[in-house]
């Protein structure tokens, strides 16, 4: 489950970067997804990245 969250977070960050810098789609939704991705990564780091 932890690996899945980490993969989703990385994908969301990549999509945000493409949308923000590439097409400048903007909008509040993509920034909310970015915040969720960062929170998921922080939780993974804080918990020590142990495999579950």
C-alpha positions as CSV (number, residue, x, y, z in Angstrom):
1,X,0.0,0.0,0.0
2,X,2.8,2.4,0.8
3,X,4.5,1.8,-2.5
4,X,1.3,2.5,-4.3
5,X,0.8,5.8,-2.5
6,X,4.4,6.8,-3.3
7,X,3.9,6.0,-7.0
8,X,0.7,8.0,-7.1
9,X,2.4,10.9,-5.5
10,X,5.2,10.9,-8.0
11,X,2.8,10.7,-10.9
12,X,0.7,13.6,-9.5
13,X,3.9,15.7,-9.2
14,X,4.9,15.0,-12.7
15,X,1.4,15.8,-14.0
16,X,1.3,19.0,-12.1
17,X,4.7,20.0,-13.5
18,X,3.6,19.3,-17.0
19,X,0.3,21.1,-16.6
20,X,1.9,24.1,-14.8
21,X,5.0,24.6,-16.9
22,X,4.0,23.1,-20.2
23,X,0.4,24.1,-20.9
24,X,-0.2,26.4,-17.9
25,X,-3.7,24.8,-17.5
26,X,-3.7,26.1,-13.9
27,X,-6.9,25.8,-11.9
28,X,-7.3,24.9,-8.2
29,X,-7.7,21.2,-8.8
30,X,-4.1,20.5,-10.0
31,X,-2.7,22.4,-7.0
32,X,-4.9,20.4,-4.6
33,X,-3.5,17.2,-6.2
34,X,0.0,18.6,-5.7
35,X,-0.6,19.1,-2.0
36,X,-2.0,15.6,-1.7
37,X,1.1,14.2,-3.4
38,X,3.5,16.2,-1.2
39,X,1.6,15.0,2.0
40,X,1.8,11.4,0.8
41,X,5.6,11.7,0.2
42,X,6.1,13.4,3.6
43,X,4.1,10.6,5.4
44,X,6.3,8.0,3.6
45,X,9.5,9.8,4.7
46,X,8.3,10.3,8.3
47,X,7.2,6.7,8.7
48,X,10.7,5.6,7.5
49,X,9.7,4.2,4.2
50,X,9.2,0.7,5.6
51,X,7.7,-1.8,3.2
52,X,4.2,-2.9,4.3
